[in-house]
């Protein structure tokens, strides 16, 4: 007797589907162009190997038993997986990666990334794309640890990391802003650190998994509300929960509408140079496509400036 592994072939699972859809062994045989006895024999082989009845033969119709229904459901899933594996092998053969993972720092315009993803899928619909939200040194870690193929919005230089190349996106100003009803709005002149220390700061958590987390713009002893993304930080500051530095392009529409107030601080605004980096060992066609888009000054500018409103 054959084992279950020997009889549960893709052809056998496809035969089960045909019989279930046709409603009888005879109808399935006509559809497949074989004699009914061949269908009956093959189904019996599967049943004997599994030691179960897959079809109720008490009537002229071939009705699935509970065991048959379960096998058909799982068999359908396995057939889809087999098709998916075959497609991924073809992608590799054509030079397109089966999956491309991009670590996107939360200072980057998510709407621009989505526009690029839309254009990418038009050309490479078979490559799976995975986008990871990261912050601060976690963005670089995702790349150097092998969890990402491309990282956007690095505020840290990758240095001499083996197999990593980088290029500059551009510079972005970080400005200190608060809501109109925040106590610091009424303060005249430049805000000194001693005064800022008395008010809650909103900070974005470093998404790094290993090693020390990076913090920016915080003062020793200051009350802090920590959030996971720059978008959440902006939302908290719009609600007056605290103050802090945010990218000027992200704050711009709210400054223009009066929902945020720009404050001069003694330490001054910060200019941050952002970069992008990638794993340079044999980049596939998907990574090459993204790198080609990043060569455009307009694309780099949009990634830093075209932020949708919260």
Secondary structure, DSSP 8 states (H G I E B T S, - for coil): ---HHHH--HHHHHHHHHHHHHSSHHHHHHHHTS-HHHHHHHHHHHHHHHTS--EE-SSSS-EE-HHHHHHHHHHHHHHHHHHHHHHHHHHHHHT--SEEEEEEETTS-HHHHHHHHHHHHHH-TTSEEEEEEE-THHHHHHHHTTS-SEEEEESS--TT-TTEEEEEEEEEEEEEEE-TTSGGGG--S-B-HHHHTTS-EEEE----SSS-----S--TT--EEEESSHHHHHHHHHTTS-BEEEEHHHHHHHHHHTSSEE--BTT--EEEEEEEEEE-TT--HHHHHHHHHHT-HHHHHHHHH-----
